Amino acid sequence: MKQIIPATLEDAVALNVLVNSAYRGESGKQGWTTEADLIEGMRIDVDGLMEILKNPEATILKYVENEKILACIELVRENDKLYLGMLTVSPVLQGKGIGKELLRAAEHEALKQNYDTIVMQVISVRKELIDWYVRHGYINTGKRKPFHFTEPRFGQPKQQLEFVVLEKKVK
């Protein structure tokens, strides 16, 4: 049985393995959403996930099947918009509709929390990923943000990178 439910602090280790396997390293190259060719190092660590899970303004929804976390999505309340980040699907399961289910769950959560706009940042050179979000109703706002993290533990870019800002109005 599959379900999409909020993650808890007890999920931090499993989420860490999942997120890093999808975004970075050799395992991430099995899927199409990897950043391994763009950024060295890990995407997040257990402490970073614990910070998110303890944040009262944030939620991580986990996609669970047979008691195993196969995917997740981060949602953070930011002023008048719900920020969507860290959409992660196990590299071996990408392309099976799980990401779409998590996007729908994020939209449902936005409406439940009285938000009518979801916003996200995507690395600008990730054209295929940006196109995927556009096909799911997100609009490229034309806004750019610098790619920089104050924590070098979360990876070092292999090239100059920036984010594009995407938004979607939900009903």
N, C-alpha and C positions, 0 to 999 in steps of 0.2 A: 504494500500500500504506500502511495506517495502522498506527501503533504508539504505545504509551505508554512512554516511557523517561525516565530522569533527565536533566534539563537540565545543561548545563555552563556555565562562565564565558563561553564563546564565544556563548552564547545570550542574554546579558543585554540586548543592544540590541533584538533581535527580541521578547523577552519584554516589555520596557518599552513598545514600541509596542503590542503586543497588549493588555496589561493596561490601559493608559491609554485605549485605544480602546473598551474594553468598560465601564469604570467611569465615565469622565468625558468631558465635552465632547459636542459634537454627534453624533459617530460612535456614542457609547454609547447615544444615544437610539434607535438602530435596533434595539437589543435590549431585553429586558425586565428586565435586571439592572443597569441604570445607576444611579449615584448622583449624576448630574449636577445634578438638581434639589435635592439635599440638601447637596452639598459642592462648593465652588469649588476649582479647582486640579487638580493631578495626583494620582493614586493612589500612584505610586511613581516613582522615577527609576532610572537605570542603576546609580548607586552603591548605592542601597538593595537592588537585586536582586543586585549583586555581594556585598554583605554576607551575604545569605541563602545564596547559592550557595557561599560560603566557609565557612559555619557547619557544623561537623561534626555538629551536632544537627538539621540541616534538609536537606530534599530538595525540589526542585521537579520534579514530573513534567510532562513536556510531551507533548501529543498532536500527533503529526506525521503529515501526509499529503502525499505527493509532495514530501518534504523541506521542507515549510512548517509552522511551528508555528501551529496553529489554536486551541489551548487549553492551559491549564496548571492546576496545583494545587500549593499549598505544604503541606508536612507538616513539623512540628517536634516532636521528642521533648521532652515536658515532664513530668518526674517519671513518674507511672504512666499517663499518657494521651498520645495522639498528637493534636497540635493540627492542625486543618485550616484553611487560610486561602487567600485569593486565588484561589478557584475562578473561572477565567476562560475564557469561550468567545467567540470572535470574534462581535461583534454580528450579523453577517449569517448566522451558522450556529446561533444559539441556537434551541432547540426541536427539534433534530434528534437528541437522545439523547447528544450528546457529554459533557455534564455528568454524566449518569448513568454513562457509562463511566468517567469520572474518579473518581466516588464509589466505584465498584466497585474501581478500581485502588488507591484510598486504603485501602479495607478490606483488600484483599489485602496491601498494604504493612504495615498495622498488624499483621496476623496474623504476617507474616513477621518482624516485629521484636518479636514477643511482647507486643503491646499488645492489650487486649480492649476498650478504650474510645477513641473519637474524640470530641474536643470542639472546638467552634467558637464564634465570636461573630458575631452578625448585628445590624445596626442595627435597633433595635426597631420603627421605623416601616415597615420593609420587609416588611409582612405577607405579600405574595404570595411573596416569597423564603423567608420562614420556613415558610410552608405547604408550599412545594415540598420543603424539607428534611424536614419532618414526614412527608410522603408517602413519603419515602425512609428512614424509620425513625428519624429523629432526634427526640429528646424535648426540649421546652422545660423546662429545669431550674428555671425561676422565678428564677434568679440574674440580676442586672443588674450591669453594669459601666459606669463612666463612659466617655464617648466623648471622648478627648483624646489628642492626639499631641504629643510634645515637639518634633517637627519640623514647623514651619508649612509647609515646602516640600511636605508631603503633603496639602495642602488645608485649607480653612477651612470649617467648617460654616455653612450658611445659616440654621440653626435649632438649638435645643437638641436634642442627640442622646444616646442611650445604647445600649449593646449588651445583647442577651439572649444567654444562654449555652445552647447546644444540645449534646446528647450522644447518642451511639449506642454501644450494646454490639455488638461484632462477634464472629462465631463462625466 
